[in-house]
């Protein structure tokens, strides 16, 4: 009798933790991902702003499961799902499954304006992080060569679209680059010439956080000389810069942090989805009509008992992955499955060096103490001791010296 085949699409937090639950089990597990590494995405912005190396926040998936003979890792792209024949169609073949977990995460959404992507990269993958890093560094180099102060402005203006955690973290990190850590290495440009703009369509940044923390984050950014444009919608992004309903920001540096959409593979399931493309799943995270196909993480719309949607954060995907992994490992039939319940462990966003905001249960923190919480919690979830130790040393060095770790330009960025 052949072994029960479990196929996991996506090596992010959700997919990885399903596989971790199924290590050394009786199941034949195949984990598919477009890359060969697991990425610790919450720290990706630190790669984009030259604070950390890519190797600090990524680890080869094969190395995680090298000692587990029942787990096979494939570097490939899943194109669609054949539910009738229980097959995953890959770019380079196909795989049969008995149980399937889709944990493909999300990608950038430009709300129907896909042409903006050419000028305003988002931050989802390691390639995105390296692209943005090199765009920033190249702009500083271009500004250093430009003798006309008016022509330098477009290279020294940085516009971030979206005031959620990613946008806030990027704005704070770029402000530190522009105002302190990198400017002392240049001779022809100075901090006073730089301009960092954060654009948000809603009345406040960090809209999912309590008003008190949102206000403190706003004040911290303003103290770092970040210009906040609230209640402001972007109507166009071109080679010239960012156009809003009120003004045009001429810039060569635009970062998109305003919207997400789900992988199109979810559509091939022919199930109900929300406007963002997230799968409408059952209480046990399976899809309607098929108890052996699960969708988790950013690709699924999951609600708690209070009606609140499980946020698209690492903790949500981790908990869902563990839950599904245990269902499969323990062979729990659909009639006996308990509803998935998300345990909210809080929200955190860093704003810069020794500055952050955090909401943990009923505890609201800001400033240095919130930053300490943020540092230790993020390091704790890094895969592998080597990564934790190295990241801690990098941060200690950066905190003491204001130095940035990785400032090499190796040709990742595309010309505009």
N, C-alpha and C positions, 0 to 999 in steps of 0.2 A: 504493500500500500504506500502510495507516494505521500510525502510530507505536505502538511498544510502550507500553502505559499502565501506569504505576506509581502506585499509590495508597498513601499513608502516613497512617495514623490515629494522631494524637497528635503534638504539637509540642514534646514534652519532649526530654530529652537523646538518647534513642534515635532517635526519628523525625527530629529535627533533623539528626543526623549521617548518617542515610541520605540525606536530601535534599542535604546538603552534598557527599556523595560523587557525587551524580548531577547536580550543576550543569553546565550547558553541555554535556550529553550528548545523545545521539540520542533519549533517552526523553522521553515526555510525563509529567511528574510532577505529581501533585496531593497537596498536604499539607492534611489536615483537622484542625481543632482546635476545641474548644468556645469557646476564647478567641482573641483576636487577638494574643497575645503568648507569647514563650518565657520561662518563669520559671526563675530560678536558685534552685531549691528549697533547697539547703543553707543559704542565708542567709535563708530565710523567717522563721525565728524572730527575726531581728534586726528585721524589720518588725513582728512581733507584740509586740516589747518596746520599740518606739519608738526604736531605734538608727539605722535606715535608712529611707529613703523607698521606696515601691513602685517608683518609677522607677529606683532604683539596682540592682534585681535582676530587672528585666523589660525586654524589648525587643520591639517589634512584629515579628512573624514576617515580614510583608511587606517590612519594611525590610532584613531580612537577605538576602532573595532578589530585591530590586528590580532588580538588574542581570542576573538569570538568566531569560531569556525562556521556557525550557522548564519552569519551575517555577511552578505555580499554587497559590495559597493560598486555602482556603475556611474561613470561620468557620461551622461547622455541627457537628451531633452525629451520629456514626454510631450507628445503632440495632441493626443486625444485619448478618450476612454471608450472602449467597446463593452458596454454593460451586458449586452446579450451573451457574448462569448467570453466574458470575463478576461479581457485583454487590455493591456496598456500599449498603445501605439507609440513607439519611440522614433526618433529621427533615424536611428540605425537599427531598426528591427521592431520586435514586439515581445511582450512578456505576459504570461498567464498569471492570474492571481485567484486566490480564494478569499483573501481579505485585502482591501485597498485603503490606504490612507493618503489623502491629498493635503499637503502642507506646503503650498507653493508661495506663500507670502503675498506681497503686493508690489506694484510698481507705480511709477509716477502717473498722475492724471493731470492733464492740462485743460480739463473741462471742455473738450472738443477743439482746443486750439493746439493741436499736436505740433504745428510748425514752430511753436515757442521753444520746444525741446532743443532745437539746434543752438539757441542762444542762452537757455536757462536750464542747465543740467540739474537733475535732482540728485538725491543722496540715498541710494538703496544698496548698491553693490560696491565691492572693493574697487572696481574699475571707475565707478562714479567718484569715489573718494580721491583716487589718484588723479583723475581728470581735473577735479576742482582744485586740488592742491597745486597742480602745475599751472592752472590758469591764474591762480593768485600769485604764485611766485613769478610767472612770466610777466604779469602786469607790472609788478614792482620793478622788474628788470627793464621793461619798456619805459616806464616812468623815469627811471634813473638816466636813461639815454636822452630823454626829451628835454631840450633846453627851454622850450616855450611853456610857461607855467599854466596857461589856459589849455594847451593841448594835453598836458599831463593829467588833467582832471578826470578824463574818461578812464584812465588806468588806475587812478587812486580812489575811485568811487565804487563802492561795493553795495549791491542791492540784494536783499534777501526777501523773497516773496513767501509769506506765511508765518504767522506768529504762534505756531504750536511749539512743542518742545524742541523739535529739530531746528526750526527757524531761530528760536531764542538762543539755543546753544551755539549755532553757527555765528549769529550776530555777535555774541559775547566773545567767542574765540577769535573771530576776524578783527574785532576791536582791539584785542590784546596784541595781535600781530601788528596791526597798523599803528598802534599808539605806543607800543613799548618794545616787544621782543625782537622784531626784525629791523625796525627803522634805524637802529644805531649802526647797522652794517652798511648802510647806504650813505652817500655823500651829497647827492644832488637833490634828494627829496627829504621831507621831514614829516613828522606826525601831524602837524597843523594842516597839511594839504589833503590828508585823507578824509574820506566821508563814508560812513556806514549807515545805510538806510534799511529799516525793517518795515515792510508793508503788510498790513493785516486788514482784511475786509470787515472784520467784526469790531465792536467797540473796545475790546481789550485783548491783550495777548494771553496765552495760556488759558483759553476760554473754558477748558474742562477743569481747571483748578479753582479753589475758593477765591473770591474777590480779593481777600487780604493778601494772598500769595501772588496773585496776578499783579496787584499794585506794587508789591515789593520788587518783583522781577522787573517791572517797568521802570521803577526808580533806579534800580541797579544798572540797567542798560543806559538810561539817560546820563547817569554819573560817568559811564564809560564813553560818553559822547556819541551814542548810537541815536540816530534820528528815528523816532517812531511815527509812522503814518497810519493811524487807526481810522476805521470807517472808510477805508480807501480801497477801491477796486482797481485791479490792473485790467486795462482794456487792450493792450498790445505790447508785445516784446519783439524787438527787431534788432538788427545789427547796430542800430544807433543807441539802443538802451531800452528802458522800461517806461511805458506811457500809462499814466493813470487818468482818472477823470479830471484831475486838477493840474497835473504837470508832467513834464518829461524829464527823466533822469538819464543823462548821457553817461553811459558806462560800458565797459568791456567785461564787467564782472557781475553776472546775475546768477543767483542760486535759487532753485525752485524747492519750496518746502510747504506747498499749499494743498496738495491733493493726492489721493491714492486710488488705484484701481486693481482689480484682481486678475490673475492669470487667465487667459481665455480658455484654458483647459477645463475650467469649471463649467463653462457653457456646454461642453461636449457631453456632460452628464444629463442634459435635458431636464433640469430641475428648476424650481423657482429660485430666483436670485433678487437681491435688492438693487438699488440704483448704482451702487458701486461694483456690482457683479459678485457680491459675496453670496455663498450658498446658504439657503434657508434650511438648517439642519434640525433633526429631532432632538429631544432632550438628552439622548445618549450620543450626540454628535454624528449619528449616521444620517444618511439621506433618505428621503421618503421612498418607500418601496424597496429598499435594499439595506438590510441590517449589517451587511459586511463591507459596506463602503462608507468611509468616514471622511469628513472635511473639517480641518482644524486650523487654528491660527488666524492670520489676516484674511484667509480665503473663505472663512465662515462667519455667518451672523449668529452669534450666540447670546442669549439673554439670561439674566439671573432671575430669581424669584421676584425681585423687586421691579422687574421690567427693564432694568438698566442693561445696556449692551456691554458685553465683556470687551474691555479696551484692547486695541491692537498693539499690545506691548509684549515684551519677552515673557513676563510672568504668565500672561494668559495662554500663550502658546505652549509654554513648559507644562503648565497644569493640565491642559487639554491632552498633550502628548502622553503624559504619565497615565492619565485616566484611560485613554484608548488602549495603550499598551497593556494595562492590567486587565481590561475587558477581554482582550484577545488571549493573553497568556492564561487567564483563568477560565477561558471558554464559557463566559457568562452568556446565557441565551437572552434574547431581546426582552422576554417577559420578566426577567429577573434583574435587569440593569437599573441601577439607581441613576437618577438625573445628575448630569454634571453640574457641580456647584463651584463657581469661581471664588477663591479666597483673595480678596483685595489686600495686597501687601503694601499699597501706597503708590504715590506718584512722585517722581523726582525730576528736576531739570536743573542742570548746571548753567550758570550765567557767565562764568569766568573763573579766574584764579581766586580760590577761597570764597566763592560766591555761588549759592544755589538756593532753590526752594524745594521743600519736601512736604508731602502730606502723607502721614502714616497713621492709619486709623483716625482718631480724633486729635492727633498731634500735628500741629503745623509748625514747621521749622523754616528758618531762612538764614542767610549769611554763612559764616564759617562752619557752624555746627551742622547745617544741612549739607554743606559741601563734604564734610568728613563722612557723614552717613552715605552720601552718594558715592564717594570713592571706594569705601570698603564693600558696599553692596555690589557695585559693578565688578570689582576685582574678584569677589567671592564667586561670581557666576562665570568667570573666564574658565575655559576648558584647559586644564593642565597646570601643574605647579609652575613650570617654566614661564608660562605666560603671566601668571599672577605676580611672580617675583620680579620679572622684568618690567612689567607695567608699573609696579610700585616704585621701583628705582627710577624709572623715567619721570614719573610724577614728582618724586622728591627732588630730583635734579632740576626739573622745570620750576618748581615752586621756589627753590632757593636762589636759582640763577637767572630766572626769566628767559632761559635759553630754549629754543625749539630744537627738537631732535633731528628730524629728517627734512632737509631743505634742498634736495637734489632735483634737478630738472632732467628727465630722461626721455622726453618726447611723447608723453601720453596725451597731452592736451591737443585738441583739434583747433585749427585756425578759424577765425571768424571773418 
